[in-house]
Structure formats: C-alpha cells, structure tokens
Amino acid sequence: MKFNSYIVELKHREESLTANVLVAADPVPCNFKKIAPDLFIALFKEQVEFAFLEKVEFKKGDKAMVVLLPLLSKFNKRKLTKLSRLLGENSPGGRDKYHILANLAAIDKFVKMDDLLDFFSIDHETMVAFLLEMELKRKLKVISLNNLAVTTYENFQDYRDQLNAVFTACYTGRNQVLKFSEIEAKIKLPQSGIFFRYLLHTFTEDFSFKIKKDKLLFKKLALSENEKESLGEVAELLKKHKLTIFCIENITKLSTLSNKEIYDTLWLLIESGEVVQLNEKYFIFAAELNKIINKLKKYKRNQGEMIDIQGLRELTLYTRKYIIALFEYFDAQQITARVDNLRKILLAA
C-alpha cells in the first residue's frame, strides 16, 4: 500500500532538508522534517510504497534512510513525540514490528491495521491471530475484523463510560430521541466512523433503543413517579391477596386504576421481568414460576419424568384452570412436552 509520508531514520544535523531518494531506481523528490534525533518525517508529493526497515538510498549516494512507519493520519506534536519514543532505538523491542503494532493504537487511539499489512509483510490471518491475542490480554480491542480496526482497551472503556453517561441522562430524563450529533458533541467522536457505530451496539442490552438514520429512538425510559406508584400498588395488592397467578380482572377488582393504567402497569411488570405472561389471560409472578420449575425438577428426580394435572396440582395447590395455563406455557417453552394426557418433563433433573 502506498503512502505520502513516512517516519524514517536518517542521520542529519539540520532540522529539515530536501533531497531526491531512489524509489525503484528512480529519483523522487522528498522533503524531510526532523521530529527527534535521527528521526524524520519524509513527505512525498505522490504516494510511494516502502516496506518496514527498508533502506532507501539518496540519489547522490551520500545518505540513506531506513523506513520505520507510514503516517496513517495527521499527528500533532504530542503524538509525534510518542511515536518517536516508540520507534527509537533505545525503546525495548522498539524495532520489532509486533511491538510497534501493539502500541500504535495507544498513540492514534483508532487504527486500521489492514492498512499496514503490506508494509509489515504480515498476512491477514496472522494479523487477526495477533490482534485477538492482544484482545485476550486486554491490551487492544478489535472493532472490526473486516478492516482490522482496533483501539486500546483503555480507550474503548473510556468512550463507553462517556456514552453510558449520555444514555443514562437521556433515559432518566425521559428523552425518547437522541441525535447522533448530540452524542458526537458530548463524547468527541465522529459519528461517521465505524467506532461510533460499534460503541452504540455495545449498549443494545443495557438500553432498549432503535437506530434510525441519524438518531436513536428509546423504546423504554425511566419510570415516571405515577408509573412507579402504580407499579408498587398493583404488585402489593396482588401479593397481599396471594394472587401469584392472576388475570386483569383480578387487578380491576382490587385497584382503583383506570384500564389504561392497569394495562400500562402490567406491561411494565412484564418488561421488568417481575411478571411472566402465561397466555392471553393469565399472568404469574416470576419468583413463583421459578419455584414451580424447581419443584418439577425435584419431581423428575424422585418420581419420574411423567406428570399429569393431578400431579402438578399437588405440587402447586392451584386449581385446574391455572394448572392447564401452566402446562400450556411449559409446553410452549419446551419445559414439558405433551404425551396423551400426560406431560414429559424436559428439564434436567
């Protein structure tokens, strides 16, 4: 792969110089700017291709440079100082290509290693293995295996912490829409980059949202005070009357909430995982459902894998209508399988 500029080793006292270097035996003009003792940026008008540690002679034959690294992006003075230290002769393993690759992302924060395969003479498979090894050591974080985009683990965690703060503020503030431009401004990361999208997708399990063009649409927001009150009221009433399995009519009789409030509250209970819907009519508290499942496991160990309506009734003390609803749910979840009038318990005992 060709580049316009490289960091090279060159012994020269002046801070800058212009000279012709031999590229494939042809003289090519090049401007040199010193960034550290014996280290220069070699800048070409046209892109040229070199290899790691390639020795390039000057046309006059009085000098030669050793190519150390192409410049993948613009570097400020601070980054160039770090690069100089990394490439310096006195750095431990400083001229080892894998040492350079492992530390490059700490300087540029986000690097496409695919751009460096030809320069370092490394095939794609070998580079993937190296990057995954660095990821296991929590030194690098692989963002994409297609173009071998990586960042440091520290950088990844830092951006993730910043984005988590943005999402949390949006969630607790009950803001349903969050524009990419707002995120970009707050975490200082370009929304057009692959790293930006990767970070968004790491939060799909923490926050419920859809990605739509240039914004996020949150499907679930923090509860309002009224919702919290309704949630607590319904759960408390049901438990007080020992209705671990219940229907909407039960809530209607016990509560003064409107039908809309009841439906909204029931949806919130299901979303939070506190309640499980058995079928169109009946619901059950998740804690009670787990107790019944554990009883089924114990039943299978002690009495065999087949159970009928009477057997489950004795385990739970529920009436027939609830037993049937439970068995239908268990069949759908492959906890049991119907065999004539019996159920086969599929759970591991």
Order of alpha helices (4+ residues) and beta strands (2+ residues): beta-beta-beta-beta-beta-beta-alpha-alpha-beta-alpha-alpha-beta-beta-alpha-beta-alpha-alpha-beta-beta-alpha-beta-alpha-alpha-beta-beta-alpha-beta-alpha-alpha-beta-beta
